[in-house]
């Protein structure tokens, strides 16, 4: 069994439609879909706000690299271009955590090294998994505690929308 938390985001074109392509592409493995949030861009690059969501997925036949590859395939189908770090994108699919595995492999670092700094990951994750924990330097830390450590402005910048992603 391979259970993963995926963070999805978009801020170019029809962002909701791009996020929906991830749900459609992974539908047979989706356990939970968070509400959709609008968030200010992260990383200091001037650009439009993002739409973000979290998916909990589970596939007995997959491993963590399979989730990475599936995400990359969906990004490629959305014609994702990687021109600028933290720049605008049609679609971003990140593996936040997978099966509690810790890895410093440069291709797939787990848990995602910046997840604990990003309210746009933590807030929607708590919507679908209120008791979630994340390994931080070998210690399991509650995601709500990680969120509480972030600057108030960072947390306030994650705004729940009325938009929805649907299993269809």
N, C-alpha and C positions, 0 to 999 in steps of 0.2 A: 504494500500500500504506500502511496506517495501523496501526502497532503501538503499543499502549499498555499501561501498567502501571496496574491499577486496585486500589485498596485498598477492601475491603468490611468493614463492621462492623455489629454490632447488639447492643443490650442490653435490649430490651423484648420480652416475649412469647417465642415459640419462636425464639430467635435463630438457631439452626442452620437452621431452615426458611426464615427470611428470607434468610440467606446463600445457601441452595440456590436460591431464586427467581432470584437473579442468575446463577448458573451455568446454570440452565434457560433463562433469557431470552437469554443470550449464547452458548449452547452451540456454535453453528455457527462462532464466531470464537475460541473459547478454545484457546490454545496450551498453557497450563500453569495448574495450580491448586495453590496452596501448602497445606500442612497448616493446620488450624484452630488458632488460639491463643486463650487466655483472657488478657485484659489488664485491669489496673486502669484506671479512667476517667482521661482526660487533661484537664487544664484546670481542675482545682480544684472541679468541681461534684460534690456528693455523689450517688452513684448506683451501680447494680450494675455488676459487671465486664462487659466487652465480649467477644464472640467476634469475631475478626478473621481475615482471610485476604487473600492477594494473588492476582489473576488477571493473566495475560499474555494479551492478546487481539490479534488481527490481522484486519483486514478491508480488502481492496484498495479497496473502494468507500466507505470512511469517512474522515472527517478528525477532528481532535481535538474539534471541537464536536459531531460525531456521538456520540462516546463520552460527552461530558458529557450530551447530551440522553438518550441511552439510559440512563445512570445515573439521571438525574432521573425518567425514566418508571418505572423499577423502584422508586425511592424512593416515588413517588406511588402506585403499585400496592400498596405495603406500608403506605400511609397514614401516611407520614412527616410529622410535624408539627415545624416549626422554631420552637419557643417560646423556647428558651434556647441561647445559644452554648455549644457543647461539652456540651450537655445530653443526656439519654437519648434514644434514637431506635430505632425499629423497624428502620431500615435507613439506612446511610450508604454511598454509592458515590462515591469520589473518584478523579479522574484524577491520578495521581502524576506521570507523564511520558508524552509522546506524540511519537513520531518525533524525539526530540531537540530539539524546538522549545522556544524560550524566549519567553515572552510575559508582559507585565505587564497584560494586559487584565483588568479587575476581574471580568468574568464567568468567565474561565478563565485563571488565572495558572498558567504552566508554567515549570519543574516546580512541583509543589505547594509553596507557600512554607514549609510546616512539615514536609514529609516528612523532611528531614534531622535533625529533632529528635525523631522519633517511632520508638521501637524497635518499636512494633507494626506499623509499615510496613516498616522495614528488615529485621527478623529473618525474617518470612515471605518477603519478596522474595528474600533470599539463598538460601532453600530451593529456589526454582525458577530462580534466575539467579545462581549463585555469583560470576560475574564482572561483575555489574551495576555501572554507573556512573551518577552523577547530576550534572547541571550545577549547580555552585555558583559563582555570580558569574563565569560565563564559563569556568570550569575544570571538566573532567570529573574527578570524585572517585569512587574506588571506594566502593561502598556498605558493604563491610566496614570500610573506614577511617572512614566516617561513624558507623557503629555503635560502633566503638571509642572515639570521642570522647564518647559519651554516658555519663552517670553509671551506675555499676554497678547501682544500684537500679532505674534506668529499664530497663536490659537484663534484669535478673532478674525484673522484673514481667511479662515476656512469656513465658507458660507454654504449651508445646505440649500439646494435648489429644489424646485418642484419637478425637475426632469427625472425620468426613470429609465433604467435599463431593464429589459424583459427577457425571460427565458421563453423562447418561442420555437 
